[in-house]
């Protein structure tokens, strides 16, 4: 068939985010050891970190964990016609300037950074190319 939209999530929904990594079978992507980069007590799984430095303190890296899932809905124009028997590769472009536009990292709180990250992400993704292998 033909698809005119691609929907995806960056991060985990709330039901998975607070899973206990000790109860997840080994070999599963979420079964990372506690203390690993993607799980923190009280916050659950962390999908991303926003890390940056300010001009006032260039040697001081600030790290803000992103726990909220980000829903992205990308319009495919022209619509993507699926051809049976082919592997499809969809190349996406991320416009980071559009994603972070309007946020002053030197004064923003961690909560404001996470909210901006989750609400502006949907407008930062663009379809660049579709190839069939």
N, CA, C and O atoms as a MOPAC input file, in Angstrom:
PM7 MOZYME 1SCF
protein

 N      0.80600 1    -1.18000 1     0.00000 1
 C      0.00000 1     0.00000 1     0.00000 1
 C      0.85400 1     1.25100 1     0.00000 1
 O      2.08300 1     1.18500 1    -0.02300 1
 N      0.20200 1     2.36200 1     0.02500 1
 C      0.86100 1     3.66500 1     0.06700 1
 C      0.68100 1     4.26500 1     1.45800 1
 O     -0.40300 1     4.22000 1     2.04000 1
 N      1.76900 1     4.82500 1     1.97200 1
 C      1.74600 1     5.44000 1     3.29600 1
 C      2.04200 1     6.92100 1     3.16000 1
 O      2.99200 1     7.31400 1     2.48300 1
 N      1.21700 1     7.74700 1     3.81100 1
 C      1.40200 1     9.19000 1     3.72400 1
 C      1.92800 1     9.79500 1     5.02500 1
 O      2.11300 1    11.00800 1     5.12100 1
 N      2.16800 1     8.93800 1     6.03100 1
 C      2.61700 1     9.44700 1     7.31700 1
 C      3.44900 1     8.37200 1     8.01300 1
 O      3.17000 1     7.17800 1     7.90000 1
 N      4.47100 1     8.81900 1     8.73200 1
 C      5.30500 1     7.94100 1     9.54200 1
 C      5.23600 1     8.44600 1    10.97100 1
 O      5.58000 1     9.59700 1    11.24100 1
 N      4.79300 1     7.59600 1    11.88800 1
 C      4.70500 1     7.94800 1    13.29700 1
 C      5.72700 1     7.13400 1    14.07200 1
 O      5.84700 1     5.92600 1    13.87200 1
 N      6.46500 1     7.79500 1    14.95800 1
 C      7.39900 1     7.07700 1    15.80600 1
 C      7.56800 1     7.81700 1    17.12700 1
 O      7.21000 1     8.98600 1    17.26500 1
 N      8.12600 1     7.09300 1    18.08900 1
 C      8.33500 1     7.62500 1    19.42800 1
 C      9.81900 1     7.59500 1    19.75100 1
 O     10.50100 1     6.60000 1    19.50700 1
 N     10.30900 1     8.69300 1    20.30100 1
 C     11.66600 1     8.74300 1    20.83700 1
 C     11.51300 1     8.56200 1    22.34000 1
 O     10.88700 1     9.38500 1    23.00900 1
 N     12.07700 1     7.49500 1    22.86600 1
 C     11.93200 1     7.20100 1    24.28200 1
 C     10.93200 1     6.09300 1    24.51500 1
 O     10.54000 1     5.38800 1    23.58500 1
 N     10.52300 1     5.94200 1    25.75700 1
 C      9.61800 1     4.86900 1    26.16200 1
 C      8.34000 1     5.44300 1    26.75100 1
 O      8.36200 1     6.49400 1    27.39100 1
 N      7.21200 1     4.74400 1    26.53000 1
 C      5.97300 1     5.19500 1    27.15600 1
 C      6.07000 1     4.94900 1    28.66700 1
 O      6.93900 1     4.21100 1    29.13200 1
 N      5.18100 1     5.56700 1    29.40900 1
 C      5.26100 1     5.53100 1    30.87500 1
 C      5.23400 1     4.11000 1    31.42900 1
 O      5.90200 1     3.82900 1    32.42300 1
 N      4.47800 1     3.21500 1    30.81000 1
 C      4.39100 1     1.84000 1    31.29100 1
 C      5.72500 1     1.11200 1    31.24800 1
 O      6.01600 1     0.30400 1    32.13000 1
 N      6.53400 1     1.38400 1    30.24100 1
 C      7.84100 1     0.74600 1    30.12000 1
 C      8.92700 1     1.51500 1    30.85700 1
 O      9.89200 1     0.92500 1    31.34500 1
 N      8.77100 1     2.81500 1    30.93600 1
 C      9.82500 1     3.64900 1    31.50300 1
 C     10.16500 1     3.27000 1    32.93700 1
 O     11.32500 1     3.35300 1    33.34100 1
 N      9.18200 1     2.86200 1    33.69700 1
 C      9.41500 1     2.53600 1    35.10300 1
 C      9.55300 1     1.04000 1    35.35100 1
 O      9.40000 1     0.58400 1    36.48400 1
 N      9.84000 1     0.27700 1    34.31000 1
 C     10.08100 1    -1.15700 1    34.47200 1
 C     11.31000 1    -1.37900 1    35.33900 1
 O     12.23600 1    -0.56700 1    35.35900 1
 N     11.29800 1    -2.49000 1    36.05000 1
 C     12.44000 1    -2.85600 1    36.88800 1
 C     13.42700 1    -3.62600 1    36.01800 1
 O     13.10600 1    -4.72400 1    35.56400 1
 N     14.62500 1    -3.08000 1    35.77200 1
 C     15.57300 1    -3.75800 1    34.88700 1
 C     15.98700 1    -5.13600 1    35.39500 1
 O     16.43600 1    -5.97600 1    34.61500 1
 N     15.83900 1    -5.37400 1    36.70100 1
 C     16.20200 1    -6.68100 1    37.24600 1
 C     15.17200 1    -7.75500 1    36.90800 1
 O     15.46200 1    -8.94700 1    37.01400 1
 N     13.97900 1    -7.34400 1    36.50300 1
 C     12.92000 1    -8.30100 1    36.16400 1
 C     12.78200 1    -8.51200 1    34.66200 1
 O     11.92400 1    -9.27600 1    34.21900 1
 N     13.61100 1    -7.84600 1    33.88200 1
 C     13.56500 1    -7.97000 1    32.41700 1
 C     14.55200 1    -9.06000 1    32.00600 1
 O     15.69000 1    -9.06700 1    32.47500 1
 N     14.13200 1    -9.98100 1    31.13500 1
 C     15.02100 1   -11.08300 1    30.73400 1
 C     16.33700 1   -10.57300 1    30.13800 1
 O     16.35800 1    -9.57900 1    29.41100 1
 N     17.43300 1   -11.26900 1    30.45800 1
 C     18.73100 1   -10.88600 1    29.88800 1
 C     18.66100 1   -11.00000 1    28.37400 1
 O     17.94300 1   -11.84400 1    27.83700 1
 N     19.39600 1   -10.16200 1    27.70500 1
 C     19.36200 1   -10.12800 1    26.24800 1
 C     18.36400 1    -9.11900 1    25.71000 1
 O     18.46200 1    -8.72100 1    24.54900 1
 N     17.41200 1    -8.69700 1    26.52000 1
 C     16.43900 1    -7.67900 1    26.10900 1
 C     17.12800 1    -6.31700 1    26.17600 1
 O     17.92500 1    -6.08800 1    27.08600 1
 N     16.84500 1    -5.40400 1    25.24000 1
 C     17.53000 1    -4.09700 1    25.23200 1
 C     17.36600 1    -3.29600 1    26.52700 1
 O     18.23100 1    -2.48700 1    26.86300 1
 N     16.27000 1    -3.50900 1    27.25400 1
 C     16.06100 1    -2.75600 1    28.50000 1
 C     16.67900 1    -3.43000 1    29.71000 1
 O     16.56500 1    -2.91100 1    30.82100 1
 N     17.32200 1    -4.56000 1    29.53000 1
 C     17.90300 1    -5.29300 1    30.65200 1
 C     19.32600 1    -4.83800 1    30.97600 1
 O     20.14400 1    -5.63100 1    31.44500 1
 N     19.61200 1    -3.59200 1    30.73300 1
 C     20.94700 1    -3.06200 1    31.05100 1
 C     21.15000 1    -3.08800 1    32.55200 1
 O     20.17800 1    -2.99200 1    33.30200 1
 N     22.37200 1    -3.21300 1    33.00500 1
 C     22.61300 1    -3.24600 1    34.45600 1
 C     22.24900 1    -1.91900 1    35.10500 1
 O     22.39700 1    -0.85200 1    34.50900 1
 N     21.77300 1    -2.01000 1    36.33200 1
 C     21.48000 1    -0.78200 1    37.08800 1
 C     22.77800 1     0.01600 1    37.19600 1
 O     23.84700 1    -0.55100 1    37.42000 1
 N     22.67700 1     1.31900 1    37.03800 1
 C     23.86300 1     2.15800 1    37.04300 1
 C     24.35700 1     2.39800 1    35.63100 1
 O     25.27900 1     3.18400 1    35.41200 1
 N     23.73900 1     1.71700 1    34.66900 1
 C     24.08400 1     1.94800 1    33.27700 1
 C     23.61200 1     3.32600 1    32.85600 1
 O     22.94000 1     4.02100 1    33.61900 1
 N     23.95800 1     3.71100 1    31.66400 1
 C     23.65900 1     5.06700 1    31.21100 1
 C     22.17800 1     5.33500 1    31.02100 1
 O     21.77300 1     6.49400 1    30.93900 1
 N     21.34900 1     4.28300 1    30.94900 1
 C     19.96300 1     4.51700 1    30.55100 1
 C     18.93900 1     4.29900 1    31.66400 1
 O     17.74300 1     4.30000 1    31.37400 1
 N     19.33700 1     4.11600 1    32.89800 1
 C     18.38600 1     3.91100 1    33.99200 1
 C     18.87000 1     4.61600 1    35.24100 1
 O     20.04300 1     4.53300 1    35.60600 1
 N     17.94400 1     5.31900 1    35.89800 1
 C     18.28500 1     5.99600 1    37.14800 1
 C     17.16900 1     5.76600 1    38.15400 1
 O     15.98900 1     5.84100 1    37.81000 1
 N     17.54500 1     5.48500 1    39.40000 1
 C     16.56000 1     5.27900 1    40.45800 1
 C     15.66100 1     6.50200 1    40.57900 1
 O     16.13900 1     7.63700 1    40.58100 1
 N     14.36800 1     6.26500 1    40.68000 1
 C     13.39900 1     7.35200 1    40.82300 1
 C     12.95600 1     7.98300 1    39.52100 1
 O     11.90700 1     8.62600 1    39.47400 1
 N     13.74200 1     7.81300 1    38.44900 1
 C     13.37800 1     8.39600 1    37.16300 1
 C     13.09300 1     7.33200 1    36.11500 1
 O     12.46600 1     7.61500 1    35.09400 1
 N     13.54800 1     6.11400 1    36.36300 1
 C     13.35900 1     5.04500 1    35.39000 1
 C     14.35000 1     5.18900 1    34.24400 1
 O     15.46000 1     5.69400 1    34.41500 1
 N     13.92500 1     4.73700 1    33.08400 1
 C     14.79900 1     4.78300 1    31.91500 1
 C     14.88700 1     6.20700 1    31.36900 1
 O     13.89000 1     6.92700 1    31.30600 1
 N     16.08000 1     6.58900 1    30.98400 1
 C     16.34800 1     7.90200 1    30.40300 1
 C     16.53900 1     7.69400 1    28.90700 1
 O     17.41800 1     6.93400 1    28.50000 1
 N     15.73300 1     8.35500 1    28.08300 1
 C     15.84000 1     8.14900 1    26.63500 1
 C     16.97600 1     8.96400 1    26.02800 1
 O     17.60200 1     8.52800 1    25.06200 1
 N     17.24200 1    10.11800 1    26.57400 1
 C     18.29300 1    10.99800 1    26.04400 1
 C     18.78300 1    11.91500 1    27.14700 1
 O     18.14200 1    12.06900 1    28.18600 1
 N     19.92300 1    12.51400 1    26.90100 1
 C     20.43100 1    13.58900 1    27.74800 1
 C     20.71000 1    14.78000 1    26.85000 1
 O     21.25300 1    14.63200 1    25.75500 1
 N     20.33900 1    15.94900 1    27.31700 1
 C     20.74100 1    17.17800 1    26.64600 1
 C     21.96300 1    17.65700 1    27.41000 1
 O     21.88600 1    17.97000 1    28.59800 1
 N     23.09500 1    17.70900 1    26.71300 1
 C     24.34000 1    18.14800 1    27.34600 1
 C     24.83300 1    19.39600 1    26.63000 1
 O     24.90500 1    19.43400 1    25.40200 1
 N     25.16900 1    20.40900 1    27.40400 1
 C     25.61100 1    21.67100 1    26.80500 1
 C     26.47400 1    22.43700 1    27.79000 1
 O     26.50500 1    22.13100 1    28.98200 1
 N     27.16500 1    23.42700 1    27.28000 1
 C     27.96000 1    24.35300 1    28.08800 1
 C     27.52500 1    25.76200 1    27.72900 1
 O     27.09100 1    26.01900 1    26.60600 1
 N     27.64000 1    26.66300 1    28.67300 1
 C     27.30200 1    28.05900 1    28.40400 1
 C     28.57900 1    28.83900 1    28.10900 1
 O     29.67600 1    28.40100 1    28.45700 1
 N     28.43500 1    29.97700 1    27.47700 1
 C     29.59500 1    30.82400 1    27.19000 1
 C     30.23300 1    31.32400 1    28.48100 1
 O     31.44700 1    31.51800 1    28.54400 1
 N     29.41200 1    31.53200 1    29.51200 1
 C     29.93200 1    32.03500 1    30.78300 1
 C     30.80800 1    30.99500 1    31.48000 1
 O     31.75100 1    31.35000 1    32.18600 1
 N     30.49900 1    29.70800 1    31.28300 1
 C     31.27500 1    28.63100 1    31.90200 1
 C     31.50400 1    27.52300 1    30.87800 1
 O     30.88300 1    26.46400 1    30.96700 1
 N     32.38700 1    27.75400 1    29.90700 1
 C     32.57100 1    26.80500 1    28.81100 1
 C     33.11600 1    25.44300 1    29.24700 1
 O     32.92400 1    24.45600 1    28.53600 1
 N     33.78100 1    25.36600 1    30.38400 1
 C     34.32200 1    24.08900 1    30.83800 1
 C     33.34200 1    23.27900 1    31.68200 1
 O     33.63400 1    22.14100 1    32.04900 1
 N     32.18400 1    23.85600 1    31.99300 1
 C     31.19500 1    23.20400 1    32.84600 1
 C     30.07600 1    22.64100 1    31.97600 1
 O     29.28300 1    23.40000 1    31.42000 1
 N     30.00700 1    21.31400 1    31.85500 1
 C     28.97400 1    20.68200 1    31.04400 1
 C     27.74100 1    20.43600 1    31.90300 1
 O     27.82300 1    19.83200 1    32.97300 1
 N     26.60700 1    20.90900 1    31.42500 1
 C     25.32600 1    20.71300 1    32.10100 1
 C     24.62900 1    19.55100 1    31.40700 1
 O     24.59100 1    19.48700 1    30.17800 1
 N     24.08100 1    18.64200 1    32.19000 1
 C     23.42500 1    17.45400 1    31.64400 1
 C     21.99400 1    17.39300 1    32.16200 1
 O     21.76500 1    17.34900 1    33.37000 1
 N     21.02900 1    17.38900 1    31.23900 1
 C     19.61600 1    17.32800 1    31.59900 1
 C     19.04300 1    16.01700 1    31.06100 1
 O     19.02500 1    15.80500 1    29.84900 1
 N     18.56700 1    15.12400 1    31.96100 1
 C     17.98300 1    13.87500 1    31.46500 1
 C     16.60900 1    14.11300 1    30.83800 1
 O     15.82200 1    14.92100 1    31.33100 1
 N     16.33800 1    13.40700 1    29.75700 1
 C     15.03800 1    13.48000 1    29.09300 1
 C     14.32600 1    12.16100 1    29.35600 1
 O     14.76100 1    11.10700 1    28.89300 1
 N     13.23000 1    12.22800 1    30.10100 1
 C     12.48400 1    11.02000 1    30.43000 1
 C     11.14900 1    10.93500 1    29.70200 1
 O     10.62300 1     9.83900 1    29.50800 1
 N     10.59900 1    12.06400 1    29.30100 1
 C      9.29600 1    12.06200 1    28.62900 1
 C      9.42300 1    11.53600 1    27.21300 1
 O     10.36200 1    11.89000 1    26.50000 1
 N      8.47900 1    10.68600 1    26.79500 1
 C      8.51300 1    10.22300 1    25.40400 1
 C      8.13300 1    11.35100 1    24.44900 1
 O      7.33200 1    12.22300 1    24.78500 1
 N      8.71900 1    11.31900 1    23.26000 1
 C      8.44800 1    12.32700 1    22.23300 1
 C      7.74100 1    11.63300 1    21.07600 1
 O      8.26600 1    10.68200 1    20.49600 1
 N      6.55300 1    12.11100 1    20.74700 1
 C      5.79400 1    11.57400 1    19.62200 1
 C      6.09100 1    12.41700 1    18.38400 1
 O      5.94700 1    13.64000 1    18.40800 1
 N      6.50100 1    11.76300 1    17.31600 1
 C      6.78200 1    12.45800 1    16.05700 1
 C      5.88300 1    11.88200 1    14.98300 1
 O      5.77800 1    10.66300 1    14.84600 1
 N      5.23800 1    12.74300 1    14.22400 1
 C      4.40400 1    12.33700 1    13.10000 1
 C      4.92000 1    13.08000 1    11.87600 1
 O      4.79600 1    14.30100 1    11.77700 1
 N      5.49600 1    12.33400 1    10.95400 1
 C      6.13900 1    12.91300 1     9.78000 1
 C      5.29000 1    12.65200 1     8.54700 1
 O      5.00700 1    11.49800 1     8.22600 1
 N      4.88400 1    13.69700 1     7.85700 1
 C      4.11500 1    13.55300 1     6.61900 1
 C      5.07300 1    13.15000 1     5.51300 1
 O      6.09800 1    13.79900 1     5.30300 1
 N      4.74200 1    12.08200 1     4.80800 1
 C      5.56500 1    11.60400 1     3.70100 1
 C      5.01300 1    12.19300 1     2.41100 1
 O      3.91000 1    11.85000 1     1.98500 1
 N      5.77500 1    13.07100 1     1.79900 1
 C      5.32900 1    13.76200 1     0.58800 1
 C      6.42300 1    13.68200 1    -0.46400 1
 O      7.45000 1    14.34700 1    -0.32300 1
 N      6.24000 1    12.90000 1    -1.50000 1
 C      5.03000 1    12.17500 1    -1.86100 1
 C      4.85300 1    10.93900 1    -0.97500 1
 O      5.79800 1    10.50000 1    -0.32000 1
 N      3.62900 1    10.37900 1    -0.95800 1
 C      3.39200 1     9.16100 1    -0.17300 1
 C      4.34800 1     8.04700 1    -0.57900 1
 O      4.76800 1     7.95500 1    -1.73300 1
 N      4.68100 1     7.20900 1     0.38600 1
 C      5.61700 1     6.11100 1     0.18700 1
 C      4.85500 1     4.87400 1    -0.27600 1
 O      4.00300 1     4.35600 1     0.44600 1
 N      5.16200 1     4.41200 1    -1.46600 1
 C      4.54500 1     3.20600 1    -2.02200 1
 C      5.42700 1     2.01800 1    -1.64200 1
 O      6.59100 1     1.94800 1    -2.03700 1
 N      4.86800 1     1.09600 1    -0.88100 1
 C      5.60800 1    -0.08200 1    -0.44800 1
 C      5.60500 1    -1.10500 1    -1.58700 1
 O      4.54800 1    -1.48000 1    -2.09600 1
 N      6.79300 1    -1.54600 1    -1.97500 1
 C      6.93600 1    -2.54200 1    -3.03100 1
 C      7.33400 1    -3.85500 1    -2.37300 1
 O      8.38300 1    -3.94400 1    -1.73500 1
 N      6.49700 1    -4.87000 1    -2.52800 1
 C      6.74700 1    -6.15300 1    -1.88700 1
 C      8.08500 1    -6.73900 1    -2.32800 1
 O      8.43800 1    -6.70900 1    -3.50700 1
 N      8.82700 1    -7.27800 1    -1.34200 1
 C     10.10300 1    -7.91600 1    -1.63200 1
 C     11.30200 1    -7.00200 1    -1.52200 1
 O     12.43100 1    -7.45800 1    -1.70500 1
 N     11.10100 1    -5.73000 1    -1.23200 1
 C     12.21500 1    -4.78200 1    -1.11700 1
 C     12.39500 1    -4.34600 1     0.33400 1
 O     11.42500 1    -4.24100 1     1.08500 1
 N     13.62300 1    -4.09800 1     0.71200 1
 C     13.91100 1    -3.43600 1     1.97800 1
 C     13.88100 1    -1.94600 1     1.71100 1
 O     14.44100 1    -1.47100 1     0.72300 1
 N     13.23200 1    -1.21900 1     2.58600 1
 C     13.07200 1     0.22100 1     2.40700 1
 C     13.99000 1     0.94800 1     3.38500 1
 O     14.02500 1     0.62600 1     4.57300 1
 N     14.72400 1     1.92200 1     2.88000 1
 C     15.54600 1     2.76800 1     3.73600 1
 C     15.02200 1     4.18900 1     3.61700 1
 O     15.01300 1     4.77300 1     2.53400 1
 N     14.58900 1     4.73500 1     4.73700 1
 C     14.07400 1     6.09800 1     4.79000 1
 C     15.09600 1     6.95000 1     5.52300 1
 O     15.37000 1     6.71800 1     6.70000 1
 N     15.66100 1     7.93100 1     4.83500 1
 C     16.64800 1     8.82200 1     5.43500 1
 C     15.92200 1    10.07200 1     5.93100 1
 O     15.17600 1    10.71100 1     5.18900 1
 N     16.15800 1    10.40500 1     7.20500 1
 C     15.52600 1    11.57200 1     7.80300 1
 C     16.56700 1    12.65100 1     8.08100 1
 O     17.73900 1    12.35600 1     8.31700 1
 N     16.12800 1    13.88100 1     8.05100 1
 C     16.94800 1    15.04500 1     8.36300 1
 C     16.41200 1    15.63000 1     9.66300 1
 O     15.20000 1    15.75600 1     9.83400 1
 N     17.29600 1    15.98300 1    10.56800 1
 C     16.88900 1    16.63400 1    11.81100 1
 C     17.43600 1    18.05800 1    11.80600 1
 O     18.64700 1    18.26900 1    11.73500 1
 N     16.54700 1    19.01200 1    11.88100 1
 C     16.92700 1    20.41600 1    11.91900 1
 C     17.02800 1    20.83900 1    13.38800 1
 O     16.04500 1    21.25800 1    14.00000 1
 N     18.23900 1    20.71800 1    13.93300 1
 C     18.44300 1    21.03100 1    15.34400 1
 C     18.20600 1    22.50300 1    15.64800 1
 O     17.79400 1    22.84000 1    16.75800 1
 N     18.45500 1    23.38200 1    14.69100 1
 C     18.19800 1    24.80900 1    14.92800 1
 C     16.71000 1    25.06000 1    15.15200 1
 O     16.33500 1    25.84100 1    16.02500 1
 N     15.85600 1    24.39200 1    14.35700 1
 C     14.41200 1    24.52400 1    14.54500 1
 C     13.98200 1    23.90100 1    15.86700 1
 O     13.08900 1    24.41400 1    16.54200 1
 N     14.61700 1    22.79600 1    16.23100 1
 C     14.27000 1    22.09400 1    17.46500 1
 C     14.50800 1    22.97900 1    18.69000 1
 O     13.68800 1    23.01200 1    19.60800 1
 N     15.63700 1    23.69600 1    18.70000 1
 C     15.99600 1    24.47400 1    19.87800 1
 C     15.68400 1    25.95600 1    19.76400 1
 O     16.00300 1    26.72700 1    20.67000 1
 N     15.06200 1    26.36600 1    18.66300 1
 C     14.71400 1    27.76500 1    18.46400 1
 C     13.81400 1    28.27700 1    19.59600 1
 O     12.85600 1    27.61800 1    19.99800 1
 N     14.14600 1    29.44800 1    20.08400 1
 C     13.31600 1    30.09800 1    21.09500 1
 C     13.64100 1    29.71800 1    22.53100 1
 O     12.95900 1    30.17000 1    23.45100 1
 N     14.67000 1    28.89300 1    22.74800 1
 C     15.02900 1    28.50600 1    24.10200 1
 C     16.41300 1    29.05700 1    24.42800 1
 O     17.36400 1    28.85400 1    23.67400 1
 N     16.51400 1    29.74100 1    25.53600 1
 C     17.79600 1    30.26900 1    25.99700 1
 C     18.33800 1    29.29800 1    27.04000 1
 O     17.89300 1    29.30400 1    28.18800 1
 N     19.29600 1    28.46600 1    26.64500 1
 C     19.84100 1    27.45800 1    27.54100 1
 C     20.57500 1    28.06300 1    28.73100 1
 O     20.73000 1    27.40500 1    29.76000 1
 N     21.02500 1    29.29400 1    28.60400 1
 C     21.76200 1    29.90100 1    29.71900 1
 C     20.84600 1    30.25200 1    30.88500 1
 O     21.32400 1    30.43500 1    32.00500 1
 N     19.53600 1    30.35000 1    30.64400 1
 C     18.61000 1    30.71000 1    31.72300 1
 C     17.50800 1    29.67900 1    31.94600 1
 O     16.77200 1    29.77700 1    32.92700 1
 N     17.37900 1    28.70200 1    31.06600 1
 C     16.26900 1    27.74200 1    31.14800 1
 C     16.49000 1    26.72400 1    32.26500 1
 O     17.61200 1    26.28300 1    32.51100 1
 N     15.40200 1    26.36500 1    32.93200 1
 C     15.45500 1    25.32900 1    33.96700 1
 C     15.47300 1    23.95200 1    33.29400 1
 O     15.08900 1    23.83800 1    32.12900 1
 N     15.91000 1    22.90900 1    33.99900 1
 C     15.86000 1    21.56400 1    33.42100 1
 C     14.45100 1    21.16800 1    32.96700 1
 O     14.29600 1    20.50100 1    31.94400 1
 N     13.43400 1    21.57400 1    33.71700 1
 C     12.04600 1    21.26600 1    33.33600 1
 C     11.66300 1    21.95800 1    32.03400 1
 O     10.99800 1    21.36400 1    31.18600 1
 N     12.08500 1    23.22000 1    31.87300 1
 C     11.79300 1    23.95600 1    30.63600 1
 C     12.53200 1    23.34200 1    29.45300 1
 O     12.00100 1    23.30300 1    28.34200 1
 N     13.75200 1    22.86200 1    29.68300 1
 C     14.51900 1    22.22900 1    28.60500 1
 C     13.83600 1    20.95700 1    28.15600 1
 O     13.69100 1    20.72200 1    26.95600 1
 N     13.40900 1    20.12100 1    29.11500 1
 C     12.72100 1    18.87800 1    28.74000 1
 C     11.40800 1    19.16900 1    28.03100 1
 O     11.08300 1    18.50700 1    27.04400 1
 N     10.64900 1    20.14000 1    28.51000 1
 C      9.37800 1    20.47700 1    27.85600 1
 C      9.61700 1    20.96500 1    26.43200 1
 O      8.89600 1    20.56900 1    25.51600 1
 N     10.60500 1    21.80800 1    26.23600 1
 C     10.93200 1    22.31400 1    24.90100 1
 C     11.36300 1    21.15800 1    23.99400 1
 O     10.93500 1    21.07200 1    22.84300 1
 N     12.20400 1    20.27900 1    24.51500 1
 C     12.68000 1    19.10800 1    23.76100 1
 C     11.49800 1    18.27600 1    23.25800 1
 O     11.45600 1    17.88500 1    22.09200 1
 N     10.54100 1    18.01200 1    24.14900 1
 C      9.43200 1    17.12900 1    23.78100 1
 C      8.39500 1    17.80000 1    22.88300 1
 O      7.78800 1    17.13400 1    22.04500 1
 N      8.18600 1    19.09200 1    23.04300 1
 C      7.15100 1    19.74800 1    22.23700 1
 C      7.64400 1    20.20700 1    20.86800 1
 O      6.85100 1    20.29800 1    19.93100 1
 N      8.92500 1    20.49400 1    20.73400 1
 C      9.45600 1    21.00300 1    19.46100 1
 C     10.03300 1    19.92200 1    18.55200 1
 O     10.27800 1    20.18400 1    17.37400 1
 N     10.25100 1    18.72800 1    19.06100 1
 C     10.87400 1    17.65900 1    18.26100 1
 C     10.07600 1    17.33000 1    17.01100 1
 O     10.65100 1    17.07800 1    15.95300 1
 N      8.76100 1    17.33000 1    17.12600 1
 C      7.92400 1    16.94400 1    15.99000 1
 C      8.13700 1    17.84400 1    14.78300 1
 O      7.93000 1    17.40700 1    13.65100 1
 N      8.54500 1    19.08600 1    14.99800 1
 C      8.74700 1    20.02400 1    13.89500 1
 C     10.16500 1    20.00600 1    13.34100 1
 O     10.47300 1    20.74000 1    12.40100 1
 N     11.03200 1    19.17600 1    13.91400 1
 C     12.44200 1    19.18300 1    13.52500 1
 C     12.80900 1    18.09300 1    12.52800 1
 O     13.90300 1    18.12700 1    11.96400 1
 N     11.92200 1    17.12100 1    12.29400 1
 C     12.22900 1    15.99500 1    11.41800 1
 C     11.66600 1    16.21100 1    10.02500 1
 O     10.53900 1    16.67500 1     9.85400 1
 N     12.49200 1    15.85800 1     9.01700 1
 C     12.08400 1    15.97800 1     7.62000 1
 C     12.52100 1    14.73100 1     6.86700 1
 O     13.55800 1    14.13900 1     7.16400 1
 N     11.72200 1    14.34900 1     5.90300 1
 C     12.08900 1    13.23100 1     5.02500 1
 C     13.07900 1    13.73600 1     3.98500 1
 O     12.86100 1    14.78300 1     3.37500 1
 N     14.16100 1    12.99900 1     3.78100 1
 C     15.13800 1    13.39800 1     2.80100 1
 C     15.12400 1    12.47600 1     1.58800 1
 O     15.09300 1    12.93400 1     0.44500 1
 N     15.14500 1    11.18000 1     1.84800 1
 C     15.30100 1    10.25300 1     0.72500 1
 C     14.70200 1     8.89000 1     1.07800 1
 O     14.74500 1     8.46700 1     2.23300 1
 N     14.14900 1     8.21300 1     0.08400 1
 C     13.67500 1     6.84600 1     0.23200 1
 C     14.38400 1     6.00900 1    -0.82100 1
 O     14.38700 1     6.35100 1    -2.00400 1
 N     14.99300 1     4.89000 1    -0.37400 1
 C     15.64000 1     3.98200 1    -1.32100 1
 C     15.10700 1     2.56800 1    -1.08900 1
 O     14.71200 1     2.21000 1     0.02100 1
 N     15.10600 1     1.78400 1    -2.14800 1
 C     14.65400 1     0.40000 1    -2.08700 1
 C     15.85000 1    -0.50000 1    -2.40200 1
 O     16.53700 1    -0.29400 1    -3.40200 1
 N     16.09600 1    -1.49600 1    -1.55100 1
 C     17.18300 1    -2.42700 1    -1.74500 1
 C     16.61900 1    -3.81600 1    -2.02300 1
 O     17.38000 1    -4.76300 1    -2.21900 1

